[in-house]
Amino acid sequence: MSNKVFEIFTSVSHNIDDDLQSFTPLKNICDQYKIKPSYIFVAVIVLAIIFTMFGLFQHIFVTVFGMLYPAYMSFKVKCFDNEGDK
């Protein structure tokens, strides 16, 4: 059971690392401290969930994450559309 969980975590971590390679500020921080970008990403998400569960900054987190995902997907569609035009 634990091997299966580790394999799932490893594949998700690898996918997150691949997606975040082009984000230069995060890449610089990760290179400086010798950690993977997925570890920072997961830590930020976990902290946001914990703060939201306890009601700390709940409105801010819900608003920010409610705007980030649609914005990310719209940029992703725009980039995909531009690549298709070439």
Backbone as CSV, one residue per row, in Angstrom:
resi,resn,N_x,N_y,N_z,CA_x,CA_y,CA_z,C_x,C_y,C_z
1,MET,0.822,-1.197,0.000,0.000,0.000,0.000,0.865,1.261,0.000
2,SER,1.907,1.283,0.843,2.743,2.483,0.917,3.550,2.690,-0.362
3,ASN,3.924,1.584,-1.037,4.626,1.724,-2.313,3.733,2.385,-3.345
4,LYS,2.467,2.030,-3.373,1.517,2.601,-4.326,1.348,4.099,-4.060
5,VAL,1.224,4.479,-2.793,1.093,5.895,-2.432,2.356,6.649,-2.822
6,PHE,3.520,6.068,-2.571,4.788,6.704,-2.930,4.902,6.885,-4.441
7,GLU,4.477,5.882,-5.214,4.519,5.995,-6.672,3.598,7.108,-7.167
8,ILE,2.415,7.205,-6.582,1.473,8.258,-6.969,2.057,9.623,-6.629
9,PHE,2.602,9.769,-5.413,3.205,11.040,-5.004,4.373,11.403,-5.914
10,THR,5.187,10.420,-6.275,6.339,10.674,-7.141,5.900,11.140,-8.527
11,SER,4.877,10.512,-9.087,4.433,10.913,-10.421,3.795,12.299,-10.394
12,VAL,3.016,12.603,-9.353,2.417,13.932,-9.232,3.505,14.974,-9.023
13,SER,4.481,14.654,-8.189,5.600,15.567,-7.939,6.371,15.848,-9.226
14,HIS,6.589,14.827,-10.017,7.312,15.000,-11.293,6.515,15.892,-12.245
15,ASN,5.203,15.703,-12.305,4.357,16.533,-13.168,4.366,17.991,-12.727
16,ILE,4.300,18.231,-11.421,4.334,19.602,-10.900,5.683,20.235,-11.210
17,ASP,6.763,19.479,-11.028,8.103,20.005,-11.338,8.221,20.390,-12.802
18,ASP,7.682,19.551,-13.681,7.726,19.866,-15.114,6.947,21.134,-15.435
19,ASP,5.778,21.297,-14.810,4.951,22.478,-15.066,5.581,23.762,-14.531
20,LEU,6.332,23.665,-13.437,6.886,24.857,-12.798,8.309,25.192,-13.242
21,GLN,8.877,24.451,-14.173,10.251,24.713,-14.615,10.413,26.073,-15.283
22,SER,9.359,26.569,-15.901,9.475,27.856,-16.595,9.233,29.055,-15.683
23,PHE,8.850,28.806,-14.426,8.601,29.889,-13.463,9.925,30.248,-12.796
24,THR,10.599,31.255,-13.345,11.977,31.592,-12.968,12.169,31.939,-11.487
25,PRO,11.312,32.769,-10.848,11.564,33.076,-9.434,11.557,31.834,-8.544
26,LEU,10.614,30.933,-8.784,10.559,29.701,-7.997,11.755,28.815,-8.299
27,LYS,12.140,28.759,-9.553,13.306,27.948,-9.941,14.577,28.462,-9.279
28,ASN,14.741,29.796,-9.187,15.919,30.370,-8.528,15.949,30.010,-7.045
29,ILE,14.809,30.089,-6.392,14.736,29.731,-4.966,15.064,28.256,-4.773
30,CYS,14.514,27.420,-5.637,14.755,25.975,-5.529,16.215,25.628,-5.781
31,ASP,16.833,26.296,-6.729,18.255,26.058,-6.992,19.119,26.516,-5.818
32,GLN,18.725,27.613,-5.200,19.499,28.140,-4.079,19.438,27.203,-2.870
33,TYR,18.253,26.642,-2.578,18.090,25.795,-1.398,18.124,24.303,-1.719
34,LYS,18.325,23.952,-2.980,18.450,22.563,-3.422,17.226,21.719,-3.070
35,ILE,16.042,22.245,-3.398,14.809,21.498,-3.217,14.010,21.525,-4.509
36,LYS,13.037,20.644,-4.594,12.205,20.565,-5.790,11.086,21.601,-5.727
37,PRO,10.696,22.150,-6.878,9.590,23.118,-6.895,8.277,22.533,-6.382
38,SER,8.077,21.250,-6.588,6.835,20.631,-6.138,6.717,20.650,-4.619
39,TYR,7.828,20.586,-3.896,7.785,20.618,-2.432,7.287,21.977,-1.941
40,ILE,7.764,23.047,-2.566,7.303,24.384,-2.185,5.835,24.551,-2.550
41,PHE,5.458,24.098,-3.737,4.072,24.204,-4.191,3.131,23.463,-3.243
42,VAL,3.479,22.233,-2.896,2.628,21.444,-1.996,2.564,22.083,-0.616
43,ALA,3.683,22.609,-0.111,3.690,23.255,1.200,2.779,24.485,1.216
44,VAL,2.810,25.271,0.163,1.951,26.463,0.084,0.482,26.060,0.047
45,ILE,0.158,25.038,-0.723,-1.226,24.571,-0.815,-1.701,24.015,0.525
46,VAL,-0.871,23.233,1.194,-1.249,22.668,2.497,-1.458,23.781,3.520
47,LEU,-0.564,24.761,3.551,-0.734,25.887,4.478,-2.009,26.665,4.178
48,ALA,-2.313,26.857,2.916,-3.538,27.563,2.546,-4.770,26.789,3.003
49,ILE,-4.740,25.479,2.850,-5.869,24.650,3.287,-6.018,24.702,4.801
50,ILE,-4.904,24.624,5.524,-4.965,24.674,6.996,-5.490,26.026,7.465
51,PHE,-4.963,27.115,6.894,-5.456,28.442,7.275,-6.933,28.597,6.965
52,THR,-7.366,28.060,5.831,-8.769,28.171,5.455,-9.647,27.337,6.385
53,MET,-9.174,26.165,6.790,-9.952,25.308,7.693,-10.150,25.974,9.047
54,PHE,-9.159,26.677,9.542,-9.264,27.335,10.834,-9.850,28.735,10.746
55,GLY,-10.203,29.163,9.558,-10.857,30.453,9.389,-9.915,31.635,9.324
56,LEU,-8.602,31.379,9.311,-7.634,32.461,9.217,-7.472,32.849,7.758
57,PHE,-7.691,34.080,7.459,-7.537,34.587,6.094,-8.422,33.845,5.084
58,GLN,-9.523,33.295,5.561,-10.377,32.468,4.723,-10.862,33.216,3.478
59,HIS,-11.330,34.414,3.644,-11.868,35.161,2.520,-10.786,35.464,1.488
60,ILE,-9.596,35.799,1.954,-8.496,36.121,1.041,-8.085,34.897,0.223
61,PHE,-7.922,33.739,0.892,-7.510,32.537,0.178,-8.548,32.092,-0.841
62,VAL,-9.792,32.121,-0.452,-10.840,31.692,-1.376,-10.883,32.620,-2.586
63,THR,-10.740,33.909,-2.363,-10.758,34.862,-3.469,-9.547,34.678,-4.378
64,VAL,-8.360,34.561,-3.800,-7.138,34.429,-4.600,-7.155,33.134,-5.403
65,PHE,-7.433,32.008,-4.744,-7.420,30.741,-5.464,-8.603,30.618,-6.415
66,GLY,-9.690,31.296,-6.119,-10.821,31.314,-7.033,-10.513,32.081,-8.306
67,MET,-9.549,32.983,-8.243,-9.147,33.746,-9.427,-7.953,33.103,-10.129
68,LEU,-7.051,32.452,-9.381,-5.830,31.915,-9.970,-6.081,30.772,-10.948
69,TYR,-6.924,29.834,-10.572,-7.135,28.675,-11.445,-7.760,29.072,-12.780
70,PRO,-8.836,29.855,-12.790,-9.372,30.267,-14.096,-8.370,31.099,-14.915
71,ALA,-7.587,31.930,-14.238,-6.586,32.720,-14.956,-5.517,31.810,-15.557
72,TYR,-5.064,30.839,-14.794,-4.071,29.888,-15.286,-4.605,29.130,-16.496
73,MET,-5.842,28.658,-16.410,-6.411,27.903,-17.520,-6.604,28.778,-18.752
74,SER,-6.950,30.051,-18.571,-7.118,30.918,-19.734,-5.773,31.192,-20.404
75,PHE,-4.700,31.368,-19.620,-3.366,31.538,-20.206,-2.925,30.259,-20.915
76,LYS,-3.262,29.120,-20.314,-2.893,27.850,-20.915,-3.593,27.673,-22.262
77,VAL,-4.865,28.040,-22.337,-5.600,27.954,-23.596,-5.023,28.935,-24.604
78,LYS,-4.685,30.142,-24.157,-4.118,31.154,-25.051,-2.779,30.678,-25.611
79,CYS,-1.929,30.090,-24.768,-0.636,29.585,-25.232,-0.839,28.434,-26.204
80,PHE,-1.789,27.557,-25.918,-2.068,26.433,-26.803,-2.592,26.934,-28.136
81,ASP,-3.432,27.964,-28.098,-3.983,28.543,-29.322,-2.876,29.160,-30.167
82,ASN,-1.926,29.851,-29.525,-0.813,30.468,-30.267,0.093,29.426,-30.889
83,GLU,0.320,28.305,-30.215,1.168,27.257,-30.763,0.495,26.596,-31.959
84,GLY,-0.816,26.522,-31.941,-1.538,25.909,-33.047,-1.523,26.760,-34.305
85,ASP,-1.330,28.066,-34.158,-1.322,28.968,-35.312,-0.032,28.884,-36.117
86,LYS,1.032,28.368,-35.534,2.333,28.349,-36.215,2.392,27.352,-37.335
